[in-house]
């Protein structure tokens, strides 16, 4: 994500581990672990995880609500 994210509408439809780590302010390693445990709904494609915005939004609805 190269632009500033102010709302869920600004997020890409499908996000990478790096995108989610920036959004949630946690490490990439933690994002990968949460994906593997099923705590973050995600799909693994090869070695990479892909996280759909709507699934993440459902799990963390107030993430972008902070002002």
N, C-alpha and C positions, 0 to 999 in steps of 0.2 A: 504494500500500500504506500503510494508515494504522496497522496494528498492527506490533508487533515480530515479525520473522521469525526463528524459532529452528530451524526444520526445513523440509524441502521440503513437508511436509504443510500448513504455514502459508501457502504461496504459492498465489495464485489459479491456476486451470487455464490461463488465457490471460493473459499479461502485456503491458503496454505498454512502450514504450521507457523511460519514466520509471521504471517498476517495476524493470526489469532494470538500469538505471543505478544505482539505489539498492542492489539486491541484490549486484551485482558491484563496486560502488564505482568506477565509471568514468563518464565524461561521457555525456550523451545523444547527443552528436554521434558519439562513438566507438561507441556501441551501434548507431546508424543505419548507420554505415560498415561495421561487422562484419556486420550483417544484409544490406546490399547486396552485400558480397563473398561471402556464403554461409558465413562463419565462425560465425555464430549462425543456426541454422535458424529461419526466420521467414516469415511471409506478409505481403505488402503489400496493404492495403485502402485504396484511394484514396492519400492521402499518409501514412497511418499504418502502422506496422509492428506486427504482433501475433506474440508469441512464446509457443509452447506450453510449459508447465512441463516436461513429459516430455522434449521435445527439448532444452531448456536444461539440464535435469538430466543428460541423457546426455552433453552436451558439457562440462559443468562439474560433475562428480559430487562433488567435495570442497569446493565453495563454502560450504556450510553445515555442514561437518564441523569447522570451526575452533571452538575453545572459548575 
